Amino acid sequence: MSRLPAADEESDAELAEVFAEIKATRGFVSNALRSLGHAPAGLRHLARFGEYVKYRSDLPERLRELSILCAARGVPYAWTHHSALALQAGIAQSAIDDIGAGRTPAALPAAEQAIARFIAELFGAEFVSDAAFEQIRRHYTPRQITDIAMSATYYRALGTMVMALRVDIESPEVLQVERDWQKGRV
């Protein structure tokens, strides 16, 4: 159960406007974004950044979902959403299972393994090693590397807030709305 009461868009015109913007870009307003409704101006900026990393970056859907999934490891809310979206984007279940277990998926091509390693080190105790950075640099442009880092850090930040606020995971019906929306976007 969420730690904060639901923000009421019926009595807050700014929040209603922000929720309408979010719905227009995603098909629905997730519980994660609803949970931040007590700060509509901040939510608007965060949601716009999320729209960029989700739909406007220089990454094709498969690489975007791989980046998000690697960042979602250990965050049940994000994992529930993005493991299904990664599967839908063509990432094998065995690779998803490896990521969930903290392993670099051997079943992925080298370029995708580079993403998994980079993100694992990005959120590690130290820093991204020169070897991991060189590996990702061999496969991706500077913009793509930036988009990978931005996608991962956006979803990790959102996941951290979701866990702190104990946001409830959506129902299977709402999760299906999200999968259908994404199918229509690619």
Secondary structure by P-SEA (a helix, b strand, c coil): ccccccccccccaaaaaaaaaaaaacccccaaaaaacccaaaaaaaaaaaaaacccccccaaaaaaaaaaaacccaaaaaacaaaaaaacccaaaaaaaaaccccccccaaaaaaaaaaaaaaccccccaaaaaaaaacccaaaaaaaaaaaaaaaaaaaaaaaabbbbbcaaaaaaaaaaaaaac
